[in-house]
Amino acid sequence: MVQQLVANFLQTLTALSWRSVLDIAIVTFVLYRVIVLIRGTRAEQLVKGLAIMLIATVLSGQLGLVTLHWILQQMLPLGLVAIPIVFQPELRRALETLGRGRLFTRGSFFYAEKELEQMLDEIVKAVQVLVKKRLGALLVLERDTGLNEIMETGIAIEGHVSAELLINIFLPRSPLHDGAVIIRGTRLMAAGCYLPLTENPNLSKELGTRHRAALGVSEHSDAVALVVSEETGVVSLASNGKLTRYLDEKTLKQMLRSFFKATGSGRNFWQWRSS
């Protein structure tokens, strides 16, 4: 059976004309560039959702699930209408990149378990110094949902994460100390970034703008946000719209490990380079 499949595959290949090969190559390249473009943005989640809906629509039709199939058929056009709205930032960025002649460039980086552990150590070390000095800070650690749009609101750094770099960014004399730093993998991608604020009306009034921003970004993505209070020195962690406060050094390290252990080893990240 395997030999028959291989034979059929080779027969199909030999029957292809040069126009067909060129056609397939162009379509493959376009699809690849679209994937690279949306990777690292919230639009990626929309594409995954539409793909799941499309597969479910086909399967429900094949299995004779009439009601479910009809519902999915009515929902698919709504998803298609939402694409140009949700993809507006990506479309704008693609046209700008094309105009700059940077369409064919890309960047990537990889980090292993040891590098991840070193990065977390540097973050915890920096947080402890910031607490002792009563320096306010806001750190956002990207996970699966990309934060490219937020990075564009700040200043690009793209340096290795180190305690010294983080501490210097949040010194009062630093022009970047009021914003958030974005960490992707083991690299500090940007600083001085603006985050969406949570609209939760039930938050304590003692929580300041940094805490609301940390909760906001954790509501809009699966990122983990760390806050050091300038007034009290209390360390807080926001994830999935929930805030955990009064973290000591040991607890903070354990929580960060639990969030990133499953996604750290052997993971690749792709970023869209802009000039």
N, C-alpha and C positions, 0 to 999 in steps of 0.2 A: 504493500500500500504506500509506504514511504517512497519507494522507487518510482511509483506511478505519479505521485505528487510532484516529485523532483522533475520527472520527465515532462509533465504538463507545464510546470513553471518554466523550464528551459525552452519548451516549444513556444510558449507565449512571448518570451523575451526575444527569440529569433524572429518572431512575426512582427515585432514593433518596428515602425519606420523611424527615421531620424526626427521627424516632426513630433511623433508621439513621445519620444525620449525627451525632446526639448520641452514639450508641454508638461510632462511629469516633473521635470527638473525645476521649471519655473514655479509650478504650483507648490512643490515641496519647499522651495526657498521662501516663497511668500508666507506659507504657513509657519515656517520656522521663525521668520522675522516677526510675525504676529505674536507667537509664543514668547519670544524674547522681549517684545515690547510690553506685553501685559504682565509679564512675570515681575513680581515685586510690587504689584499694585492691587487695590481692592477689586479691580475689574477681573482679576484672575478667578476670584471666587464666583463671580457671575457666570463666567464661561463654564466653570465646573458644574454649576447648578443647571445651566441650560443643557449641558451634555447629559447629565443624569436624567433630566426631564425627557430629552429626546430618546434616550435608550428605554426609559420606562414606557414611553408612548408606543414604541415599536413592539416591545415585549407584551404590553397589554393587548395590542391588536392581534399578535400571534396567538396569545393564550385565550382569546375570546372574552376578555374582561371588558364588556361593552361600556358600562358606566364609567369605570376608571379611564378607559381609552377616550371617551367623549370629553371628560373633564380635562384631561391632559391636552387634548387637541384645542380646547378653548383657551388654555393657559399659554400655550406656546407662542401665539401671536403677540401676547402681552410682553413676553420676554424679549421677542425680537424688536418690539417698539422701544423697550428700555435700553437696548444696546447702544444706540447713538447718544443717549442721554448720559449713561454711566461712563461710556468710553470717551466722552468729550475731552478730558485732560490728556488721555493717551493719544487721541487723534491729533490734538494740538502739538503735543510733544514730538510725535512722529514727523509732522510737517516741518516743525522747527529744525529737527535733526537733519531731515532731508535737505533743507535750505542751507545748513551749515556744512553739508557734505560729509556727515559723520554716520551715515546710515549703516556702513559695513563694519563699524567698530563695536567691540563689546569688551566687557571685563568680567573676570571671575575670580573667585578665591575659594579655598578649601581649608577646613580646619579639622583637626583630629582631637581625640579625647584629651590628650595631654595639653594641647593648646587651649582647649576650652577650660580646663581646670585652672590653668595659669591666668586666663582672662578673668574668671570668677574671683580668683584670689586678689587680683589687682583691683577689681571693683570693690570687694569687701574692705580691702586695705584703705582705699580712698574714702569710702563711706565712714570708716572709723575716725580718720583724720578730720573729715568735714564735721563730724559730730563734736569732736573735742574743740574745734575752732569755732563752733556755732556758725557754720557757713551753710546757707541754704543751697539745695541742689535738686535737680530733677534729671534722672537717667532713664532712658527708654531702651529696652532690649528687644529687638525685633525677633519674632519667631516665624510662623508660616505666612501670616499676612504681611505683605510688603508695605513699607512706609516711605516709598519714594516721594509721594506728594508732600509729606511732612518735611522730609529732608530738604526739599526745595525752598522751604521758608527760612532756612538757616544758612550757615556758612559751611561749605564743604571742608572737611578735615582729612578724612581717609587715612588715618594713622593707626598704628597699633595701640590697643587699649593699655594704658599704664596708669598707676595711681598718681604719679606726678602730673601727667597731662590732665587728668580729671580734676585734680585739686586746683591746678592753675586756671582752668576754665572757670571755676566757680569762686575764685577770689573776687572780692568786691570791686577791685580796680579793672577786672576783665570786662570788655564790652559784651561778652557772650554769657555772663553769669546769670542773667535773668531768664534765658531760654532753656530749652531741654537739649541734652545730647542724645543722639541716636546711635546705638551700637548694633551692628549687624555682624554676626559671627564673632570673630576676634578683632574686628576693626571698628574704630570710632569714626563713623561716616560723616557726621555733621554736628554742629553745635549752634546754640542760639536759635533753636527751632521753636515754632509756635504750635501748640497742641490744641485740639478741640476740647472745650470745657464740658464737663458733665452737666446735664440738666436735671439731675436728681434733686427734687425739692426736699428730701428728707435728710440731707447731710447736716452734720453738726456745724454750727456757725463758727466754731473755732478752727475749722479747716480753711486754709487759705487757697490762693490761686493755684499754687503748685499741686496741692492735693486734688483740686478739681480738674486740673489738666491731666494728672496721672490717671484719674478715674475715667476721664473722657477718652483718652487714647486706648485704655483697656476695654472700653465699651465698643469702640469702633474697630478694634482689631484684637488679635490674640497676644499682643505684646505684653511684656511685663514692665511695669514702671516703678522706679524707686524714688522716694522722696526723703530728703533730709530737711527737717524743719529748722528754719533759721532762728526762731524764737525759743523753741524747747529742745532742739537737738534730737527729737524723736525720729526714728527711722520707720518708714511705712512702705508697704509694697502693695501695688494695685494690679489686679489681674481679673479679667472677666467681669469688670464692673464692681468688684469688691475690694475693699481696702483693709489690709492687715497692718496694725500699728504696733508700736513698742517692740520692735525687733532688736534682739541683741546680735552680736557678731556670729555666734554659733547658729542661731535660728535662721538668720539671713542667708548664711552659706548653705544650709540644708535646703531651704526653700528654692534658692536659685539652682542648686543641683537637681532638685526634683523637676523643675520646669524644663531644664535644658539637657538632662542626661539622655533622654530618648531621642532628641533631635540633633545632638551635637556630633556624634561620631559618624564620619563618612558622609557628611552632608555637603552638597554643593550649592552655592548661591550665585545667581547671575545678576549683574547690575547693568543698567543702560547708561553708557558713558555719555556725558554731555560736556561740551567745551565751555 
